[in-house]
Amino acid sequence: MKIQDKRVLITGASGGIGQAIARELVKHKAKVILTGRRQDVLESLAKELKCDFQVCDLSNPTELDKLIETIGSIDIYVANAGIPGAGSTFDLGPEEIDRTIDVNLRAPIHSSMAFAREMAKQGSGHIVFISSIAGLVTSPTTTLYCATKFGLRGFALSLRQELSDKNIGVSVILPGFISEAGMFANAKVDLPKVTRTKSPQDVSKAVIKAITANKAEILVAPAELRFGSKLASVFPYLAEFVQNSRSAREAAAKLQQAQRNVK
Ligand SMILES: NC(=O)c1ccc[n+]([C@@H]2O[C@H](COP(=O)([O-])OP(=O)(O)OC[C@H]3O[C@@H](n4cnc5c(N)ncnc54)[C@H](OP(=O)(O)O)[C@@H]3O)[C@@H](O)[C@H]2O)c1
């Protein structure tokens, strides 16, 4: 789908990756609408990019319904908002579990189906979901995050098949570790020396490619991580083996600790 003059809604637009996606879409002359919870961040970005914004807490079903109704029809939807849901079986409470599922999975499912019904009436559209490499590879410290990101990937790829005869494209982006901005960069955790990262701009460029070339899935990660994660998704014992190394366990534990209170 061409991007110029298309009406686009981006969730999580106040965050590291969301801001990069918004900037890239505006560069491609889309009519962007930003959404997130932090009004001050959205307001200043909207001013800079000369676009609209709507404040919405996606974990609140009433607010989500209101957002869907207010936005009405759009041409492109980028479901990017997400939280780490960090914590173990022994310290995550029911509210935290439900909030992570609501933000990372419930909200993108409800909203994309609602927007897809409008896109079907218009005769075209494109939906992009930001999952994660954690939608392919498991780890002992990202149980809840992996559950939502695997779920989002499965939903996206199935929805793509369901909507293909309606001229609605669906893509899923799987970023690896993203430096400079976003939830991993904010955690300020050093990775094992061999692990390379990508930038928020790499993710935003992948979003453009996904929309313009109707790509099913794009991994935004260095070659070794792309190859390793695909392999680990077919052979789960391989993921267990790699995650068991001392350096991987230490980095994962530090990341879990740093993201523990991100809500
Ligand atoms: N950074 C990485 O290394 C990485 C890697 C793989 C995948 N991802 C995925 O990329 C996406 C963007 O993450 P990021 O790195 O940019 O993280 P981020 O900087 O923490 O941004 C998260 C965004 O989600 C929004 N959000 C969180 N809870 C919300 C809620 N209840 N209602 C509405 N919006 C909410 C935040 O908005 P407010 O705070 O304004 O509410 C913010 O805009 C996520 O889906 C994440 O899982 C990131």
The ligand as an SDF file (V2000), in Angstrom:
LIG
                    3D

 48 52  0  0  0  0  0  0  0  0999 V2000
   12.9210   -1.7570   22.7850 N   0  0  0  0  0  0  0  0  0  0  0  0
   13.1600   -2.9880   22.4240 C   0  0  0  0  0  0  0  0  0  0  0  0
   14.3190   -3.4560   22.5170 O   0  0  0  0  0  0  0  0  0  0  0  0
   12.0470   -3.8410   21.8690 C   0  0  0  0  0  0  0  0  0  0  0  0
   12.3960   -5.1070   21.3430 C   0  0  0  0  0  0  0  0  0  0  0  0
   11.3770   -5.9140   20.8410 C   0  0  0  0  0  0  0  0  0  0  0  0
   10.0610   -5.4580   20.8170 C   0  0  0  0  0  0  0  0  0  0  0  0
    9.7550   -4.2350   21.3360 N   0  0  0  0  0  0  0  0  0  0  0  0
    8.3500   -3.8030   21.2880 C   0  0  0  0  0  0  0  0  0  0  0  0
    8.2750   -2.5330   20.6890 O   0  0  0  0  0  0  0  0  0  0  0  0
    7.0900   -1.8510   21.1610 C   0  0  0  0  0  0  0  0  0  0  0  0
    7.4740   -0.4390   21.5950 C   0  0  0  0  0  0  0  0  0  0  0  0
    8.3470   -0.5400   22.7090 O   0  0  0  0  0  0  0  0  0  0  0  0
    9.4490    0.5560   23.0900 P   0  0  0  0  0  0  0  0  0  0  0  0
   10.7520   -0.1340   23.1460 O   0  0  0  0  0  0  0  0  0  0  0  0
    9.2820    1.7640   22.2760 O   0  0  0  0  0  0  0  0  0  0  0  0
    9.0280    0.8140   24.6150 O   0  0  0  0  0  0  0  0  0  0  0  0
    8.6890    2.1610   25.3730 P   0  0  0  0  0  0  0  0  0  0  0  0
    9.6390    3.2320   25.0190 O   0  0  0  0  0  0  0  0  0  0  0  0
    8.5730    1.7580   26.8010 O   0  0  0  0  0  0  0  0  0  0  0  0
    7.2610    2.5320   24.8000 O   0  0  0  0  0  0  0  0  0  0  0  0
    6.1130    1.8070   25.1310 C   0  0  0  0  0  0  0  0  0  0  0  0
    4.9130    2.5400   24.5660 C   0  0  0  0  0  0  0  0  0  0  0  0
    3.7220    1.8110   24.9220 O   0  0  0  0  0  0  0  0  0  0  0  0
    2.8010    2.7160   25.5090 C   0  0  0  0  0  0  0  0  0  0  0  0
    1.9860    2.0880   26.5310 N   0  0  0  0  0  0  0  0  0  0  0  0
    2.3920    1.2960   27.5560 C   0  0  0  0  0  0  0  0  0  0  0  0
    1.3380    0.9720   28.3380 N   0  0  0  0  0  0  0  0  0  0  0  0
    0.2650    1.5760   27.7960 C   0  0  0  0  0  0  0  0  0  0  0  0
   -1.1160    1.6410   28.1520 C   0  0  0  0  0  0  0  0  0  0  0  0
   -1.6110    1.0250   29.2280 N   0  0  0  0  0  0  0  0  0  0  0  0
   -1.9540    2.3560   27.3520 N   0  0  0  0  0  0  0  0  0  0  0  0
   -1.4710    3.0070   26.2740 C   0  0  0  0  0  0  0  0  0  0  0  0
   -0.1960    2.9820   25.8820 N   0  0  0  0  0  0  0  0  0  0  0  0
    0.6650    2.2880   26.6450 C   0  0  0  0  0  0  0  0  0  0  0  0
    3.6780    3.8040   26.1440 C   0  0  0  0  0  0  0  0  0  0  0  0
    2.9410    5.0100   26.2230 O   0  0  0  0  0  0  0  0  0  0  0  0
    2.7380    5.8380   27.5760 P   0  0  0  0  0  0  0  0  0  0  0  0
    3.8750    5.5530   28.4740 O   0  0  0  0  0  0  0  0  0  0  0  0
    2.5880    7.2490   27.1290 O   0  0  0  0  0  0  0  0  0  0  0  0
    1.4620    5.2840   28.0560 O   0  0  0  0  0  0  0  0  0  0  0  0
    4.7980    3.9480   25.1360 C   0  0  0  0  0  0  0  0  0  0  0  0
    4.4250    4.8340   24.1250 O   0  0  0  0  0  0  0  0  0  0  0  0
    6.5430   -2.7190   22.2990 C   0  0  0  0  0  0  0  0  0  0  0  0
    5.4630   -3.4780   21.8330 O   0  0  0  0  0  0  0  0  0  0  0  0
    7.7160   -3.6210   22.6460 C   0  0  0  0  0  0  0  0  0  0  0  0
    7.2840   -4.8410   23.2100 O   0  0  0  0  0  0  0  0  0  0  0  0
   10.7220   -3.4120   21.8670 C   0  0  0  0  0  0  0  0  0  0  0  0
  1  2  1  0
  2  3  2  0
  2  4  1  0
  4  5  1  0
  4 48  2  0
  5  6  2  0
  6  7  1  0
  7  8  2  0
  8  9  1  0
  8 48  1  0
  9 10  1  0
  9 46  1  0
 10 11  1  0
 11 12  1  0
 11 44  1  0
 12 13  1  0
 13 14  1  0
 14 15  2  0
 14 16  1  0
 14 17  1  0
 17 18  1  0
 18 19  2  0
 18 20  1  0
 18 21  1  0
 21 22  1  0
 22 23  1  0
 23 24  1  0
 23 42  1  0
 24 25  1  0
 25 26  1  0
 25 36  1  0
 26 27  1  0
 26 35  1  0
 27 28  2  0
 28 29  1  0
 29 30  1  0
 29 35  2  0
 30 31  1  0
 30 32  2  0
 32 33  1  0
 33 34  2  0
 34 35  1  0
 36 37  1  0
 36 42  1  0
 37 38  1  0
 38 39  2  0
 38 40  1  0
 38 41  1  0
 42 43  1  0
 44 45  1  0
 44 46  1  0
 46 47  1  0
M  CHG  2   8   1  16  -1
M  END
$$$$
